Amino acid sequence: MRVLYPYPGMLVILMNAATITVKAPRDDVAAVFSNGDIVREAFGDEGVQCRFSYIDAPGARGTEIHASCEMNQKAMKSALRKCRALLEAGEIPTGARRR
C-alpha cells in the first residue's frame, strides 16, 4: 500500500492490483469469494480491504480473478495462489510432507 499526500491535509491510498487465472467456471469462483471465511483464510484476517472482479479467461481457459487490495504485491499474489489452490484442488498447500 502506498500513501500519498498531494496537498496538505489530503490523503490518497493507492491499492495494488493483481490478476490470476483459475481453471474453474465464473459462478464457482464467485461463490468461493463470496464466502468470507475462505477469503480470510487465504488473505489473512488483517482487516485488509480488497475488491474482486471475475471475467471469463480467453480461449475458455477458466476465469480471471482481478484483485485490488491495500496490501503489498507479493502478499497479494501469494493469497491469490492460495485461492486458486482452494478452487482447483480443494485445499491450500502447506508444504508439510506426509510420512
C-alpha positions as CSV (number, residue, x, y, z in Angstrom):
1,M,0.0,0.0,0.0
2,R,1.3,3.4,-0.9
3,V,0.1,6.6,0.8
4,L,0.4,10.0,-0.9
5,Y,-0.1,13.5,0.4
6,P,-0.6,15.6,-2.7
7,Y,-1.9,18.6,-0.7
8,P,-1.7,19.4,3.0
9,G,-4.5,17.5,4.8
10,M,-5.3,15.3,1.8
11,L,-4.6,11.5,2.0
12,V,-4.6,9.2,-1.0
13,I,-4.2,5.5,-0.6
14,L,-3.1,3.6,-3.7
15,M,-4.2,0.0,-4.0
16,N,-2.1,-2.7,-5.6
17,A,-3.6,-4.9,-8.3
18,A,-3.0,-8.5,-9.4
19,T,-4.6,-11.0,-11.7
20,I,-4.6,-14.8,-11.7
21,T,-6.3,-17.3,-13.9
22,V,-8.2,-20.2,-12.3
23,K,-9.4,-23.4,-14.1
24,A,-13.0,-23.1,-12.8
25,P,-16.3,-21.6,-14.0
26,R,-17.0,-18.0,-13.1
27,D,-20.0,-19.0,-10.9
28,D,-17.9,-21.3,-8.8
29,V,-15.2,-18.6,-8.4
30,A,-17.8,-16.0,-7.3
31,A,-19.4,-18.5,-4.9
32,V,-16.0,-19.2,-3.2
33,F,-15.1,-15.5,-3.0
34,S,-18.5,-14.6,-1.6
35,N,-17.7,-16.9,1.4
36,G,-15.8,-14.6,3.8
37,D,-14.1,-17.4,5.7
38,I,-12.3,-18.7,2.6
39,V,-11.0,-15.3,1.6
40,R,-9.9,-14.6,5.2
41,E,-8.0,-17.9,5.2
42,A,-6.1,-17.0,2.1
43,F,-5.7,-13.3,2.6
44,G,-5.3,-13.3,6.4
45,D,-7.5,-11.8,9.0
46,E,-5.8,-8.4,9.0
47,G,-8.8,-6.3,8.1
48,V,-7.4,-5.7,4.6
49,Q,-9.8,-4.1,2.1
50,C,-10.0,-5.9,-1.2
51,R,-12.1,-5.7,-4.3
52,F,-12.5,-8.6,-6.7
53,S,-13.9,-8.9,-10.2
54,Y,-14.2,-12.0,-12.3
55,I,-14.2,-12.4,-16.1
56,D,-14.0,-15.4,-18.4
57,A,-10.5,-16.1,-19.4
58,P,-9.7,-16.1,-23.2
59,G,-10.0,-19.4,-25.0
60,A,-12.3,-20.9,-22.5
61,R,-9.4,-21.4,-20.0
62,G,-11.4,-20.7,-16.9
63,T,-11.9,-17.4,-15.0
64,E,-9.6,-14.4,-14.5
65,I,-9.7,-13.0,-10.9
66,H,-8.7,-9.4,-10.7
67,A,-7.9,-8.2,-7.2
68,S,-7.2,-4.7,-5.8
69,C,-6.0,-4.7,-2.2
70,E,-4.4,-2.5,0.4
71,M,-1.5,-4.9,0.8
72,N,1.8,-5.4,-0.8
73,Q,2.0,-7.0,-4.2
74,K,3.9,-10.1,-3.1
75,A,1.5,-10.9,-0.3
76,M,-1.5,-10.4,-2.6
77,K,-0.1,-12.7,-5.3
78,S,0.5,-15.4,-2.6
79,A,-3.0,-15.0,-1.3
80,L,-4.4,-15.3,-4.9
81,R,-2.4,-18.5,-5.4
82,K,-3.9,-19.9,-2.2
83,C,-7.4,-19.2,-3.5
84,R,-6.5,-20.8,-6.8
85,A,-5.4,-23.9,-5.0
86,L,-8.6,-24.0,-3.0
87,L,-10.7,-23.7,-6.2
88,E,-8.7,-26.3,-8.2
89,A,-7.6,-28.8,-5.6
90,G,-9.9,-28.2,-2.7
91,E,-7.2,-27.3,-0.2
92,I,-4.4,-24.9,0.5
93,P,-0.9,-26.5,0.2
94,T,1.1,-26.2,3.4
95,G,4.4,-27.6,2.3
96,A,4.3,-30.2,5.0
97,R,5.3,-33.7,4.0
98,R,3.4,-36.8,5.0
99,R,5.3,-39.9,6.2
